[in-house]
Amino acid sequence: MGKLEELIVSLPDIKKFQDYNVYPQSLNQFNNSWVFMIKEKEADFLVASGEVSKEFKGDNFINEKCNYLIAPLTHENAQVLRRIFPFTAPVPVLKSERTFGVGDRLGLACPGHIRVFKEYDARPVFAQQSIRELNLTNRTYADVLDAVSFSVFREGYKYGFGADGDHLKKPEEIVYALENGYTMITLDCSEHIRNDVLGMSKDEVDKEAILNLELKERYLNRTFTVEDEEVNYTEEELKRCILIYQDAIRFAAKIYHEFIVNSNREVNFEISIDETFSPTTPTQHYFVANELLLAGVKPDTLAPRFCGEFQKGIDYIGDIDQFEKELKTHAAIARHFGYRLSVHSGSDKFSIFELIGKYTKGRFHVKTAGTNWLEAMEVVAMKDQALYREIHAYALEKFPEAQKYYYVTTDLNQITELGELSDSNLPSLFKNNHARQLIHITYGFILNAKNEDGSYRFKDRLYGLWRKHEETYSEMLHKHIGEHLKLLYQGFDK
């Protein structure tokens, strides 16, 4: 690793950084000590000098010039880093005008994400994972946050980031996220939302739903004006609202009062009602928001199920005129009740980003995740065609099983056969929606596939390749996620 003591003695002489593989933006002083990060062939390491070196766990080096420590990027050292340098710890960010979530399933994407958010004033949520994603990648909430903390330190990002326990459904999942220092909880209410009501006849609705006098007086024969939009209810519409959402509202209120209000720190709270087959109409959105308010629930953001389809890793599918009309009312309702609209499965929805920016007036939360994985796999198609071909063939085998976890309308017949593609044309697969979804939803199988001897079939080779080509990956993310923000910002006045 070179004679680091020569560098440490001369700090902060930045001209010498390149001789020691130091990440220049990582140089930070703590009292009279220095902490920074260096790049070695196989991994990055922390270097700490002086008294602060006693805080980390690693290899100590002491001589007549100075003492310093070289420390691996472990969970224990991440905890120390967050304590000494608070900018590496997550904070609640949803009070900001606009925020953007970038789920990283690999622990490699954050440096590329940071390049984007150094250019835009949207506050990032760098640590964002669901329990489903953790299970499919064999990671923990500690793993996810540690990777972000080290990246934030390495790249010198000091503007604050959030950590989202995404799509949590059970109290024990919420406890798990909070115990790991996460600053945002996204409550997934899908298991408490009825999807069968959409197909019920009026007679069936009348038979099952009971309207008490309080609800009748609250909603019937009234017009609710929200900015220049009007919301009103027929008796049947109100009954359907109750049948679809009443259990979800009770569930959200219980979780909010038990875990968010009683937390000993500020925790952002998002309510997700989007993981269902039934679109949330504006009247239903108003009903849910109003009932939550009456129950004492104050979410920072809420994610309705918009009309059309928000499938993973591809553009919006549906009637854009209808989406625009309903989005206008959804955004007005969100402002009326004091929270921001949240757009889930926001990866690659380029045809509607400008509309989202416009009607939210630049106050939004958008979530992406799988598109970051797709960019990583495109790097594989660019740099190691033999490996990509092997993975693609495996993904075709596992696709039927992967469909149990994600809703997609992929037609495998629309994907060009590998034998018909030259190596140079393999990256073109990532412009094909069906190929994108094939690779998108099989990530867990690809990462966990093993050989007969128990070794990983792809994972180690993939991480080695991504390590070698991390600059390519970061720049691709900078461009791709940057395009998301660019279009969102075009919709509103800065």
Summary of the structure (lengths in Angstrom):
residues: 494
radius of gyration: 24.6
end to end distance: 46.8
largest distance: 88.3
contacts: 1650
relative contact order: 0.10
helix: 51%
strand: 16%
